[in-house]
């Protein structure tokens, strides 16, 4: 398990439907709750600086919770690929929200859901289906399914940028990524794996300064529990470029009602993300009426590592402070 400071709690949270999520948290129970969802190939520990920051009284005094999503670290990792479809991932997070936000007087809405990459994919679906569960949404480089589907069907640049997905769904992808002390998986993070061209920034790209030996060790601590769970997210979703043997996104249609987001939303988008291009924010206002879009220059897909202070400042500027947040209302019938 990744190391933690004395201020970060870790535990195994068993949910009513039989899934257990390995969680990290900071802040007092009973305070307004923020939940943080990680992406691939990360883990809950990547949010530690934000858990510590937003739990401080001067920064809102939130109860900050980051689960390892199903398939990651010590969370439940079902073998069936169908267990990684969106409805199951949403069920996990809704159940965790119920645990954390329950009060003596009933269910209080989540103060904010913060999500990156695959965590964002889960968050978009959750908020579409359960808008009453939270007050605000923060998305970091995770495409809304509407613009993403459109780009995968019609935009050659994004189609090319997403071809790495077709590698990640191969039967032997986990073994290839784990070989030689996770050499290719670290290449995935740094853009230095020549076989994953869409993630390669430039041939001579140096190892990023944030990928210190300590951070590498934290990644290894998560990956040693297995990679197949995280890869199953890609295998369970049809949102990937079409190939000669797989129709992928070309065969997908999403009804408009499944795309609407009815809570105030902040989208932070690192502009140098070579896998998820800035075009994926075009037309977002159509689906997210109350939207604040903040481009972040000189940052890649791993912006939470690269510019944590900027990310925290943008989130803090967006959040409605707990003392002034609107009171919870009953969900509409």
C-alpha positions in Angstrom: 0.0 0.0 0.0 1.3 3.5 -0.8 2.8 5.3 2.2 0.6 7.9 3.8 1.1 10.8 6.3 -0.3 10.5 9.8 -3.2 12.7 8.7 -4.5 10.4 6.0 -6.7 7.5 7.1 -6.8 4.2 5.1 -9.4 1.5 5.3 -11.3 -1.2 3.4 -14.9 0.0 2.8 -17.3 -2.9 2.2 -20.4 -1.7 0.2 -23.9 -3.2 0.4 -23.7 -4.8 -3.0 -20.6 -6.8 -2.1 -17.8 -4.7 -3.5 -15.0 -3.5 -1.2 -13.1 -0.2 -2.0 -9.7 0.5 -0.5 -10.0 4.1 0.6 -7.9 7.1 1.7 -9.3 10.1 3.5 -8.5 13.2 5.4 -10.7 15.4 7.5 -13.4 14.9 10.2 -16.5 12.8 9.6 -19.6 14.9 9.6 -18.0 17.7 7.6 -19.2 18.4 4.0 -17.7 15.7 1.8 -15.5 15.9 -1.3 -14.9 12.6 -3.2 -11.9 12.2 -5.6 -11.8 9.6 -8.4 -8.5 8.6 -10.0 -7.8 7.4 -13.5 -5.6 4.8 -15.3 -3.0 3.7 -14.3 -3.1 5.6 -11.1 -4.6 5.0 -7.6 -6.2 6.9 -4.8 -2.9 8.1 -3.5 -2.4 10.6 -6.3 -5.0 12.8 -4.6 -3.1 13.0 -1.2 -2.0 16.6 -1.6 -5.6 17.6 -2.4 -7.0 15.6 0.5 -4.6 17.3 2.9 -5.3 20.7 1.4 -9.1 20.8 1.3 -9.5 19.2 4.8 -7.7 22.1 6.4 -10.1 24.5 8.1 -8.7 27.5 6.2 -9.5 25.6 2.9 -13.0 24.6 3.7 -12.5 21.9 6.3 -14.0 19.2 4.1 -14.1 15.5 4.7 -12.0 14.4 1.7 -12.3 10.8 0.5 -10.4 9.1 -2.4 -11.3 5.4 -3.2 -9.2 3.1 -5.3 -11.8 2.3 -7.9 -12.8 -1.4 -8.4 -10.0 -3.3 -10.1 -7.2 -1.2 -8.5 -4.9 -1.7 -5.5 -6.7 -3.6 -2.8 -10.2 -2.9 -4.0 -12.4 -5.7 -5.3 -11.3 -6.8 -8.8 -13.9 -9.0 -10.5 -12.6 -11.1 -13.3 -15.6 -10.6 -15.6 -15.1 -7.7 -18.0 -18.8 -6.9 -17.9 -18.3 -6.0 -14.2 -16.5 -2.9 -15.3 -19.4 -1.4 -17.3 -20.4 2.1 -16.3 -23.5 1.1 -14.3 -21.4 -1.0 -11.9 -18.7 1.7 -11.5 -21.4 4.3 -10.8 -23.0 1.9 -8.3 -19.8 1.7 -6.4 -19.3 5.4 -6.0 -23.0 6.1 -5.2 -22.7 3.5 -2.4 -19.6 5.2 -1.1 -21.3 8.6 -1.1 -24.1 7.0 0.9 -21.7 5.8 3.5 -19.8 9.1 3.7 -22.7 11.6 3.5 -25.3 9.9 5.7 -26.4 12.1 8.5 -28.8 11.5 11.5 -31.4 13.5 9.5 -30.9 11.6 6.2 -28.8 11.9 3.1 -26.8 15.2 2.6 -25.5 15.9 -0.9 -21.9 15.6 -1.7 -20.2 19.0 -1.6 -18.1 18.2 -4.7 -17.0 15.3 -6.9 -13.5 15.7 -8.3 -12.4 13.3 -11.0 -9.6 12.7 -13.6 -9.4 10.4 -16.6 -11.4 7.2 -16.1 -12.6 8.6 -12.8 -14.1 11.4 -14.8 -15.9 8.9 -17.1 -17.5 7.5 -14.0 -18.3 10.9 -12.7 -20.0 12.1 -15.9 -22.3 9.1 -15.8 -23.0 9.4 -12.1 -24.0 13.1 -12.3 -26.2 12.5 -15.3 -28.1 9.8 -13.4 -28.0 11.1 -9.9 -27.7 14.9 -10.0 -29.3 15.2 -6.6 -26.3 13.4 -5.0 -23.9 16.4 -5.3 -23.7 20.1 -5.4 -20.7 20.6 -7.7 -18.6 18.6 -10.2 -14.9 19.1 -11.1 -13.5 17.3 -14.1 -9.8 17.2 -15.0 -8.9 16.0 -18.5 -11.7 13.5 -18.8 -13.9 13.8 -21.9 -17.7 14.1 -21.7 -19.2 11.2 -23.6 -20.9 13.5 -26.1 -17.9 15.3 -27.5 -15.8 12.2 -27.1 -18.1 10.0 -29.2 -18.3 12.7 -31.9 -14.5 13.0 -32.0 -14.0 9.3 -32.2 -16.4 9.0 -35.0 -15.4 12.1 -37.0 -12.1 13.7 -35.9 -8.9 12.0 -37.5 -6.6 13.7 -35.0 -8.5 12.4 -31.9 -8.9 9.0 -33.6 -5.1 8.8 -34.0 -4.6 10.1 -30.4 -6.8 7.3 -29.0 -5.2 4.4 -30.8 -3.4 3.4 -27.6 -6.7 2.1 -26.4 -6.6 -0.6 -29.0 -3.4 -1.8 -27.4 -4.8 -1.7 -23.9 -7.6 -4.0 -24.8 -5.3 -6.8 -26.1 -5.3 -10.0 -24.1 -1.7 -9.7 -23.2 -1.6 -6.0 -22.5 -1.2 -6.5 -18.7 1.8 -8.8 -19.1 3.4 -6.5 -21.6 3.0 -3.5 -19.3 4.3 -5.3 -16.2 7.4 -6.8 -17.9 10.8 -5.5 -16.8 9.6 -3.7 -13.7 6.7 -2.1 -15.4 9.0 -0.6 -18.1 6.2 0.0 -20.6 3.8 1.3 -18.0 6.3 3.9 -16.9 6.7 4.7 -20.6 2.9 5.2 -20.7 3.3 7.9 -18.0 6.3 9.6 -19.6 5.4 9.3 -23.3 8.7 7.4 -23.9 7.1 4.1 -25.1 7.7 4.2 -28.9 5.1 1.5 -29.4 2.4 3.7 -28.0 2.8 6.5 -30.5 -0.2 8.5 -29.5 1.2 9.0 -26.0 4.7 10.0 -27.2 5.3 13.7 -26.9 8.6 13.7 -28.7 11.4 11.2 -29.3 13.8 12.8 -26.8 11.3 13.7 -24.2 13.0 13.7 -20.8 11.6 11.9 -17.8 9.3 14.4 -16.1 10.5 16.0 -12.9 7.5 14.9 -10.9 8.2 11.2 -11.5 10.7 10.9 -8.6 11.9 7.6 -7.2 9.3 8.0 -4.4 6.5 8.5 -6.8 7.6 5.6 -8.9 7.5 3.5 -5.8 4.0 4.6 -5.1 2.9 3.6 -8.6 4.6 0.2 -8.2 2.8 -0.4 -4.9 -0.5 0.0 -6.7 0.5 -2.0 -9.9 1.8 -5.0 -8.0 -1.8 -5.8 -7.0 -2.5 -6.4 -10.7 -3.2 -4.4 -13.9 -6.1 -6.3 -15.5 -8.8 -4.6 -13.4 -7.7 -1.2 -14.7 -7.4 -2.5 -18.3 -10.9 -4.0 -18.1 -12.3 -0.4 -18.1 -11.1 -0.1 -21.7 -12.3 -3.6 -22.6 -15.8 -3.0 -21.2 -16.3 0.3 -23.1 -17.0 0.6 -26.8 -15.6 4.2 -26.8 -12.4 3.6 -28.7 -11.3 4.0 -32.3 -12.8 1.5 -34.8 -10.5 -1.1 -36.3 -10.9 -3.7 -39.1 -12.2 -6.2 -36.5 -13.8 -4.0 -33.9 -16.4 -1.3 -34.8 -15.6 0.5 -31.5 -17.2 4.0 -31.3 -18.5 3.8 -34.9 -21.3 1.5 -33.7 -22.3 3.7 -30.7 -25.3 6.0 -30.3 -25.9 7.8 -27.0 -29.4 9.3 -26.4 -29.4 13.1 -25.6 -30.9 12.5 -22.1 -27.9 10.5 -21.2 -25.6 13.4 -21.8 -27.1 16.2 -19.8 -25.3 17.4 -16.7 -27.5 19.4 -14.3 -25.0 20.6 -11.7 -22.4 23.4 -11.8 -19.3 22.0 -13.4 -15.7 23.1 -13.5 -13.6 21.5 -16.3 -9.8 21.9 -16.1 -8.1 20.9 -19.4 -4.3 20.6 -19.7 -3.6 21.7 -23.2 -0.6 19.4 -23.9 -2.5 16.2 -23.3 -1.5 14.1 -26.3 -4.1 11.4 -25.7 -7.2 13.6 -25.0 -6.9 16.7 -27.2 -8.4 20.1 -26.5 -11.0 19.5 -29.2 -12.8 17.4 -26.6 -14.0 20.5 -24.8 -15.7 21.9 -27.9 -19.5 21.9 -27.7 -19.4 21.0 -24.0 -21.8 23.8 -23.1 -24.5 22.0 -25.0 -24.5 19.3 -22.5 -23.3 21.2 -19.4 -25.3 24.5 -19.2 -23.6 25.7 -16.0 -20.0 25.3 -17.1 -16.7 26.9 -16.2 -13.9 25.8 -18.6 -10.3 26.5 -17.6 -7.6 25.6 -20.1 -4.2 25.0 -18.4 -1.2 25.7 -20.6 2.1 23.8 -20.5 0.6 20.8 -18.8 -0.1 17.2 -19.9 -2.6 14.5 -19.0 -0.7 14.2 -15.7 -1.5 17.8 -14.7 -2.4 16.8 -11.1 1.2 15.7 -10.7 2.7 18.6 -12.7 0.8 21.6 -11.4 -1.0 20.6 -8.1 -1.0 24.1 -6.7 -2.7 25.4 -9.9 -5.3 22.6 -9.8 -6.0 23.2 -6.1 -6.4 27.0 -6.7 -8.8 26.6 -9.5 -10.9 24.1 -7.5 -10.9 26.4 -4.5 -12.0 29.4 -6.6 -14.9 27.3 -8.0 -16.2 25.7 -4.8 -19.1 27.0 -2.9 -17.9 27.3 0.7 -19.7 24.9 3.0 -20.9 27.8 5.2 -22.8 29.4 2.2 -23.7 26.3 0.3 -27.5 25.8 -0.4 -29.3 23.5 2.0 -30.0 20.0 0.8 -33.3 19.5 -1.0 -35.3 16.3 -1.5 -34.6 14.6 -4.8 -37.2 15.1 -7.4 -39.6 12.1 -7.9 
